[in-house]
Amino acid sequence: MLRSFVTAVRTGSITRAATALGHTQPALSQQLRKLESVVGRPLLHRSPSGVSPTRAGEELLPYAERILSLSAQALTETGRALTGRCGVGLLEDLAASQLPQALADLARLHPGATLEVLTFSNAAMREAYDAGRVQLVLDEVPYLPGPPRWTVRRPLVWAIGQGMDVAADPLPVVLFSNPCFWRTSVLETLERADRRWRVAFESNSLLGVLAAVRAGLGVAALMPANLEPVMACHDADALPTLPDVELGLARHPRTEGDPLIDAVETALRRTI
């Protein structure tokens, strides 16, 4: 039930979630209704354009993701001891999500291993990767320091501060400073929708962008995991649909066959 719920939220569609999980749509819908019955509250807003989490759904989501991650890790890692060191470079937006918790859970299963999570600028991350301080990098594909071993597409969602008028003309937008690959995509999306816009605030950090949205300076494009419940936009037609972000993982070629690096990579893939 939790896997059905998480997949429906992340894909934004019961149909897409059913396809991803290999279920029929009625079977997945039944799983979701069972979960809502257990929780005792509606978990999803359903509309012709797809699904989005209710307040209760937003509260359940991080617990559901961690339960699924812990379950998978426990089945895989129990009974073997890993040692050594692994440096993981993360895009700041991902470092603020559930990924560090998944890595912390893995570290507790293997107390003899050392995991270091780092967020750097693109240039500094490449330098750390080349020097061997960072063995795995999870970032937007254009900014990876090496060829991606695998990629995944994840949606962006609009974040709206309290009191923000999304009908404002021009629309005030809060952006990540360059370089940010999805900055251009967001602005192009507004242009295609014939929405006039103005840059109200820029920051090179997630904390800065979130603070600006909280203050009502404008709207911003965020990954769902970083969206605070009060910032959710429940009107699907208020703003144009945002493009997906393509994330990828690069692994240092000198780490092939390292069991600790293998385990960390597996944990990252399961969580993302």
C-alpha angles and dihedrals in degrees: 000000000000092000090051091050096048093046092049091052095045095047094039091223137079090212093053091044091052091051092048092051096040094243132126116254094245091051093051092046089053090052090052093049090050091052092049088051091052093047092042094223136080110266102187138047105221121204137153089264095055141273135303130181122267119222089272089049091052090051093049097044101079091046091049092049093049093047090053092047093048092048092053093045094048092053092048104037105036111108100025130084121215126196136181134064134292126186115203122196114204135186105247092244089058094044087060092051133072094288097090089051091053090051091047089053090051091049091053090054089053110036091173092064127082120216121189121190116200136183115196139158113272093259094047091046091053090049092050090047093050091047092052096243089116119045100175128036124189111189145119107310097243091057100047114123091222141018113299117253089199139353136207133189119227129183128245121220133199118255115205126187122224112277093018114142107218090191091064114131112241096027112230109231130197111210141185111245119251132306091058117127097204094048090079092043092054093051092046089052091055091047092052090051090052091241114150112222143182130198106249098173140000130196136169091217136067090228090057093049093048092049091052092050091048089052090055095244094136148306124294139192113239140166110262093245090062096047112111112220094244090055097058119121109219096179104087092194098049094086134016119268111267124230123251123258118232112221125187141182125229120195125197108250092227091065099065110134095016104137094208093051089046091054094048092048090051091050091051093049093049093048099044 
